[in-house]
Amino acid sequence: MSLGESPKPMPARIYKPAKSATQSGMARTKQWLLVFEQDKPREIEPLMGWTSSGDTRQQLRLWFDTKEEAMAYAEREGIAYRVEEPKEVKRRTISYSDNFKFNRVGPWTH
C-alpha cells in the first residue's frame, strides 16, 4: 500500500448468535454481535508451529442490543458489513406424561 492510499475496508458480519448445545438458558442470544471477517490468511509460525495472524481485528467482538445499533455503528465507522438474520427456533413441547399413554407410537423398551 502506498502513501495516501486508504486501507481497504474489512468486511464485518452482524448476526444474532445461537445458543450452544451445552447451554440450557438463552444467555447471550438476545444481543447482536459484530465480528470482523478474516482479512489475511493465517500462517504457521516456523519456530513453534503455532498458527498466527497479523490481523488483530479478528479478536474484536462488539455486542449490541439491537440490529439497528450494530448497523448504525458500522455505517458511522465506514465498515462494510452484511447482516445475517436469525433462523426461527422450532420448539417441540413434550410432556412427561406422554411416555405413559396407551396409544403410544413406539413400544416400551424397558
CYANA upper distance limits for C-alpha pairs under 8 A (distance plus 0.5 A):
  1 MET  CA      5 GLU  CA      7.04
  1 MET  CA      7 PRO  CA      8.19
  9 PRO  CA     78 GLY  CA      8.09
  9 PRO  CA     79 ILE  CA      6.57
  9 PRO  CA     80 ALA  CA      6.73
 10 MET  CA     36 PHE  CA      7.41
 10 MET  CA     37 GLU  CA      7.57
 10 MET  CA     39 ASP  CA      7.03
 10 MET  CA     79 ILE  CA      7.20
 10 MET  CA     80 ALA  CA      7.03
 11 PRO  CA     36 PHE  CA      6.64
 11 PRO  CA     37 GLU  CA      6.43
 11 PRO  CA     79 ILE  CA      7.06
 11 PRO  CA     80 ALA  CA      5.29
 11 PRO  CA     81 TYR  CA      5.76
 11 PRO  CA     82 ARG  CA      8.16
 12 ALA  CA     34 LEU  CA      7.05
 12 ALA  CA     35 VAL  CA      6.05
 12 ALA  CA     36 PHE  CA      4.70
 12 ALA  CA     37 GLU  CA      6.06
 12 ALA  CA     79 ILE  CA      7.45
 12 ALA  CA     80 ALA  CA      6.66
 12 ALA  CA     81 TYR  CA      4.99
 12 ALA  CA     82 ARG  CA      6.99
 13 ARG  CA     33 LEU  CA      8.42
 13 ARG  CA     34 LEU  CA      6.13
 13 ARG  CA     35 VAL  CA      5.93
 13 ARG  CA     36 PHE  CA      6.73
 13 ARG  CA     37 GLU  CA      7.44
 13 ARG  CA     81 TYR  CA      6.05
 13 ARG  CA     82 ARG  CA      5.68
 13 ARG  CA     83 VAL  CA      6.57
 13 ARG  CA     84 GLU  CA      7.83
 14 ILE  CA     32 TRP  CA      7.23
 14 ILE  CA     33 LEU  CA      6.05
 14 ILE  CA     34 LEU  CA      5.02
 14 ILE  CA     35 VAL  CA      7.20
 14 ILE  CA     67 LYS  CA      8.10
 14 ILE  CA     70 ALA  CA      7.55
 14 ILE  CA     71 MET  CA      8.25
 14 ILE  CA     81 TYR  CA      7.47
 14 ILE  CA     82 ARG  CA      6.65
 14 ILE  CA     83 VAL  CA      5.27
 14 ILE  CA     84 GLU  CA      6.71
 15 TYR  CA     32 TRP  CA      6.06
 15 TYR  CA     33 LEU  CA      5.95
 15 TYR  CA     34 LEU  CA      7.26
 15 TYR  CA     67 LYS  CA      8.43
 15 TYR  CA     83 VAL  CA      6.51
 15 TYR  CA     84 GLU  CA      5.54
 15 TYR  CA     85 GLU  CA      6.91
 15 TYR  CA     86 PRO  CA      7.52
 16 LYS  CA     29 THR  CA      6.85
 16 LYS  CA     30 LYS  CA      7.51
 16 LYS  CA     31 GLN  CA      6.74
 16 LYS  CA     32 TRP  CA      5.10
 16 LYS  CA     33 LEU  CA      6.51
 16 LYS  CA     84 GLU  CA      8.17
 16 LYS  CA     85 GLU  CA      7.76
 16 LYS  CA     86 PRO  CA      6.48
 17 PRO  CA     28 ARG  CA      7.91
 17 PRO  CA     29 THR  CA      6.02
 17 PRO  CA     31 GLN  CA      8.38
 17 PRO  CA     32 TRP  CA      7.70
 17 PRO  CA     33 LEU  CA      7.62
 17 PRO  CA     86 PRO  CA      8.35
 18 ALA  CA     29 THR  CA      6.32
 19 LYS  CA     23 GLN  CA      6.79
 19 LYS  CA     25 GLY  CA      8.42
 19 LYS  CA     26 MET  CA      7.00
 19 LYS  CA     27 ALA  CA      8.18
 19 LYS  CA     28 ARG  CA      8.10
 19 LYS  CA     29 THR  CA      6.63
 26 MET  CA     30 LYS  CA      7.94
 30 LYS  CA     65 ASP  CA      8.06
 31 GLN  CA     63 TRP  CA      7.00
 31 GLN  CA     64 PHE  CA      6.24
 31 GLN  CA     65 ASP  CA      5.40
 31 GLN  CA     66 THR  CA      6.99
 32 TRP  CA     63 TRP  CA      6.27
 32 TRP  CA     64 PHE  CA      5.57
 32 TRP  CA     65 ASP  CA      6.59
 32 TRP  CA     66 THR  CA      6.53
 32 TRP  CA     67 LYS  CA      6.46
 32 TRP  CA     70 ALA  CA      7.68
 33 LEU  CA     61 ARG  CA      7.24
 33 LEU  CA     62 LEU  CA      6.18
 33 LEU  CA     63 TRP  CA      5.20
 33 LEU  CA     64 PHE  CA      6.75
 33 LEU  CA     70 ALA  CA      8.11
 34 LEU  CA     61 ARG  CA      6.46
 34 LEU  CA     62 LEU  CA      5.60
 34 LEU  CA     63 TRP  CA      6.97
 34 LEU  CA     64 PHE  CA      8.37
 34 LEU  CA     70 ALA  CA      7.26
 35 VAL  CA     58 GLN  CA      7.52
 35 VAL  CA     60 LEU  CA      6.97
 35 VAL  CA     61 ARG  CA      5.64
 35 VAL  CA     62 LEU  CA      7.17
 36 PHE  CA     57 ARG  CA      6.76
 36 PHE  CA     58 GLN  CA      5.99
 36 PHE  CA     60 LEU  CA      7.69
 36 PHE  CA     61 ARG  CA      8.29
 37 GLU  CA     58 GLN  CA      7.01
 38 GLN  CA     55 ASP  CA      7.95
 38 GLN  CA     58 GLN  CA      6.87
 39 ASP  CA     55 ASP  CA      7.25
 40 LYS  CA     53 SER  CA      7.90
 40 LYS  CA     54 GLY  CA      8.07
 40 LYS  CA     55 ASP  CA      7.10
 41 PRO  CA     53 SER  CA      7.66
 42 ARG  CA     51 THR  CA      6.96
 42 ARG  CA     52 SER  CA      6.17
 42 ARG  CA     53 SER  CA      5.36
 42 ARG  CA     54 GLY  CA      8.45
 43 GLU  CA     51 THR  CA      6.15
 43 GLU  CA     52 SER  CA      5.79
 43 GLU  CA     53 SER  CA      6.60
 44 ILE  CA     49 GLY  CA      6.11
 44 ILE  CA     50 TRP  CA      6.09
 44 ILE  CA     51 THR  CA      5.04
 44 ILE  CA     52 SER  CA      6.52
 45 GLU  CA     49 GLY  CA      5.47
 45 GLU  CA     50 TRP  CA      5.75
 45 GLU  CA     51 THR  CA      6.51
 45 GLU  CA     52 SER  CA      6.75
 46 PRO  CA     50 TRP  CA      8.28
 56 THR  CA     60 LEU  CA      8.02
 63 TRP  CA     70 ALA  CA      8.45
 64 PHE  CA     69 GLU  CA      6.79
 64 PHE  CA     70 ALA  CA      6.33
 65 ASP  CA     69 GLU  CA      7.55
 66 THR  CA     70 ALA  CA      7.18
 67 LYS  CA     71 MET  CA      6.72
 68 GLU  CA     72 ALA  CA      6.50
 69 GLU  CA     73 TYR  CA      6.66
 70 ALA  CA     74 ALA  CA      6.79
 71 MET  CA     75 GLU  CA      6.67
 71 MET  CA     81 TYR  CA      8.37
 72 ALA  CA     76 ARG  CA      6.47
 73 TYR  CA     77 GLU  CA      6.63
 74 ALA  CA     78 GLY  CA      6.47
 74 ALA  CA     79 ILE  CA      5.33
 74 ALA  CA     80 ALA  CA      7.45
 74 ALA  CA     81 TYR  CA      7.41
 75 GLU  CA     79 ILE  CA      6.51
 75 GLU  CA     80 ALA  CA      8.07
 94 ILE  CA     98 ASP  CA      7.89
 95 SER  CA     99 ASN  CA      8.26
 97 SER  CA    101 LYS  CA      7.53
 98 ASP  CA    104 ARG  CA      8.30
 99 ASN  CA    104 ARG  CA      7.97
100 PHE  CA    104 ARG  CA      8.13
